[in-house]
Each structure stands twice: as C-alpha cells, then as structure tokens.
Amino acid sequence: MPIPERALSPDQVLSHIKGLKSQDADWKAGRCFALVYSAGEAHEALLKDAHQAYFSENGLNPMAFKGLKRLEHEVVQMSAALFHGPEGAVGTMTSGGTESLLLAVKTYRDRALRTRHFVGQPEMILPRTAHVALEKAAHLFGVVPRFAPVDETFQVDVKAVKKLINRHTVMIVGSAPQYPHGAIDPIEALGALAQKHEIPLHVDACVGGFMLPFVERLGRKVPLWDFRVPGVTSISADLHKYGYAAKGASVIVYKDLDHLRDQFFIATEWPGGIYASPSLPGTRPAGPIAAAWAALQGLGIEGYTRLTQDALLARDRLIAGVKAVPGLVVFGDPPGTVFAFGSHDPALDTFALADRLQANGWHFDRDQGPDGIHLTVMAGHLPVVDEFLADLGRECEWVRAHPEAKREGSAATYGLMAKIPLRGVVKNAVLDVMLKMYGPSGEVPDLSQGNQGEGWVDKLTAKYGGDILNVLERAAALKAAFGKAKP
Ligand SMILES: Cc1ncc(COP(=O)(O)O)c(C=O)c1O
C-alpha cells in the first residue's frame, strides 16, 4: 500500500484505524489473560492525559528536557523504595521488560570485562524458566547462556546453579516470579551463592515487581526476592504490567552507581558530536515516562493494594475451580497472580481444551514442557471468574468426548511443536510463519489451519502418517522414563 497522494481527512484516518480494532482481542470484556493490564477507565484516562502532556518530547537529551528527566528519576526512586533498595540505589527507565533484561546482560558482561581478569568467553547462569528475553540478550551480546534446570515446584535447582559457576560467569539470574508457571526462584539461596563467588545477581521481577510487594502487604507469604536479600545487585520490573502504566515502561534498578555505570554507552569520536546514551534506544518517547509517573502517583500504595487484593481473589477462585476439575493440575504453588495449569490425563488434551476455550473468546498464552494454559490474572477478571469456570467445565467434558480434537485445529500445531524432539524442525516451522507474517502480504496465519506456515503440519503428517502425535507422545514418555531411571 503506497502513501496516498492526497491526505485523508482526520475522520477518514481515525475511522480506518478504529475499524481494524474489530480484529483485535477483546481485552475490555475481561476475557484476555495476557498482554493488557488494565486498572479501569478512570485510570486509563489519567494515563492518556499524562502521556499526551509529554507526547512530543524526547528522553534522549536530559539537558533539553529537565522536567522529563525529573519524572524518570522519581519513577526510579519510587520503584527502588518499593523494592527496599539501599540508599544510593539508582537506575533508568526502559521501553519494557526485554530492554531491561538486555541491559542487565550488557552491563554485567562489561562489568566483568572491566573489573576481572581471565574472564574469556562470558557466560551467564539462568533458570530454564527465566524469560526468553535473556536468551535473546545472550545471543545479541555474545554471552553464552548456561541453563539450570528447575525442580518439580518449577523453582531453579540451586545446586545445579552452583555447579555451573566458573571463571567465565558474569551474572546469575533469578525470577520473581518466572512467567511460565508463576514460581519464585529461591532468591536468598542464589544471593548467598552470588555473594560467595562475587558475581552479580539480577532478579527479573518484570511481571512481579509491582505485584509481589502488595501480595506481601496483604499478609500472604512471599519468599524474599528484592534488595532485602544480600547479594541481589539489580532488579528489573515492568511498569507496563502490574504497574498499570502505559505500554513502553519498565525500570532497571541497581543497588548502587558502581553497578549502573557499565550500562552506559559513550562515543567520543563521532562527527555528530560526543554521544552518551543511558539505555538501548537513541530517541526515547517521553509519554510512557510521564504516564508511569502518573500511574504510581495516581494509584498510590492504597490503589495497588486494592487492585492486587481483587486480582488475588480472582486467582484463588480460578485455582480452586481448576483443581476441582478431575484431570487438571495447577503447576507448582505460585504465590502471586500468575499461574498455569494443564491436564495429566491423556484423555483430556490440554491444547484441545485451549482451542475450545479460545473459541469461547478467552485469550491466554500456552506453555510447553509441560503443556499448559497460562493465566495472568488481574482485578478486571473478578467479574468473569464464574463464566470462565463454567466454560472450562463444559469444554473439558467436550474434549473428553472428542479424542480426535487434539489432531485438529491449532491443538495439532501446538501439540506437534511441543513434542517434536528435533527443535531445529520447530525453529524452521516458526520461521516460515514469521516470513509469511512479515512478507509482502503481511497476512497473519491462522494456526488452526494445518496448511499454514508452508503447510508444515500437513507435510509432517503426510510424511509420517496421522499417528505422528501418538508416536511423539510415546517417545516423550520413554525419554521421561529413561531420564528418571538415571541416577
Ligand atoms: C518475567 C518476565 N520478564 C520479562 C518479560 C518481558 O517483558 P516485555 O514483554 O515487556 O519485553 C516478561 C513478559 O511477560 C516477563 O514475564
């Protein structure tokens, strides 16, 4: 589509944009357990006004926009105080969790190279369940990721972390909580290890940073995960998640300036002038910074506590409802408002159930290894809990009565993707989908049609027969049994 020769009227422009919204997930009705964090219409209006007030400014140059720099500083300070940061805790705002994590990896790689001898090829140790943005960071910054397994509660195995420490280790990561199952890693044990070996410990609290403090305030048991734990050197937390700010807002907070310094990039020889940048982008939108400040001040501790209380109530009822369905299990014992569940009954396929729930208009993510339905629960879900549980009960019965469903729709695609042992095959299949989505037609493939992504599901079934899923399931069961048999 070319740029039109003649300008459209503002009405035409807006009606086109708004028309496309009918294709989007309906998060306002509370049926979206992912992607959008809402604290109601009045709060949204405040965020929009604050965003609008700083619509045009640029966070790239704090000398030019001192007012904006003040807002960023205060957002970092409010966050540091919430995480029990020591006096002297510092940090920056970023565009989101991924940028905060990229920066943590870049910072600690450069810190190790600056302060230690014989680092060689930098490595980082992270739980297998840590957010995938850390893997992206490792890829981008030339750091080798060393994954530590998690135990049956989905918390990282600290002994495995200990074994992975060597002279190349530039950082250790723990999550509070991790996204896939909502489990908090044993941060105190990781902190002790990190201190003993003098290695920085980054806590990824992107999803939990503005939720766990209020869960704790409400009197529930939350293991220590923040700067109260000796050894924690930095924390990332997303304002655009449970901070209920506008999209494009996260913080990375370090215990002191000495840990922040390696985050900065300074170039002195560029013909465009001496250039200093605190984070990854050049131009930094100011709107999300102002809206984040507005969110923290506009909700206050009282507002966050109230929202968390309602979200916890919704989470408790959802978890109780899931556990009441024979065959379904909640993974681990997540203390916050993020959890996942799946089926341990072969007659009740998790992804077929996910398809049926999605056909009822529910939107959520899907885990793999084990297959799961992932719910990020917010206050706005409280009114729809009963409806969700009614759909869940009915659809579980439907899936049991239709065993063929796991070989149809997107359940077949997800089922294959989760079970194919050759992950290179999966990678290529996903690449095919991406190439299609970002190709000249810009079309979003429908995963419920097996012939999408260059027909890889169909190709596999054509090559190996309709029983491919059963074969893979048997292979996975054998592999698991063999794994257990090993000492
Ligand atoms: C624990 C955790 N870390 C990092 C991220 C990445 O955040 P973003 O999507 O804002 O880049 C997420 C996103 O869900 C997350 O849950």
The ligand as a Tripos MOL2 file, in Angstrom:
@<TRIPOS>MOLECULE
LIG
   16    16     1     0     0
SMALL
NO_CHARGES

@<TRIPOS>ATOM
      1 C1          9.2960  -12.3480   33.9440 C.3       1 LIG1
      2 C2          9.2950  -11.5370   32.6630 C.ar      1 LIG1
      3 N1         10.4370  -10.9530   32.2510 N.ar      1 LIG1
      4 C3         10.4880  -10.2350   31.1180 C.ar      1 LIG1
      5 C4          9.3840  -10.0690   30.3120 C.ar      1 LIG1
      6 C5          9.4920   -9.3100   29.0160 C.3       1 LIG1
      7 O1          8.7380   -8.1230   29.0690 O.3       1 LIG1
      8 P1          8.3310   -7.3100   27.7670 P.3       1 LIG1
      9 O2          7.3300   -8.1340   27.0580 O.co2     1 LIG1
     10 O3          7.7880   -6.0370   28.3400 O.co2     1 LIG1
     11 O4          9.5370   -7.0640   26.9550 O.co2     1 LIG1
     12 C6          8.1800  -10.6730   30.7040 C.ar      1 LIG1
     13 C7          6.9860  -10.5700   29.8680 C.2       1 LIG1
     14 O5          5.9670  -11.1880   30.1070 O.2       1 LIG1
     15 C8          8.1360  -11.4260   31.9080 C.ar      1 LIG1
     16 O6          7.0100  -12.0190   32.3290 O.3       1 LIG1
@<TRIPOS>BOND
     1     1     2 1
     2     2     3 ar
     3     2    15 ar
     4     3     4 ar
     5     4     5 ar
     6     5     6 1
     7     5    12 ar
     8     6     7 1
     9     7     8 1
    10     8     9 2
    11     8    10 1
    12     8    11 1
    13    12    13 1
    14    12    15 ar
    15    13    14 2
    16    15    16 1
@<TRIPOS>SUBSTRUCTURE
     1 LIG1         1 GROUP 0 **** ****
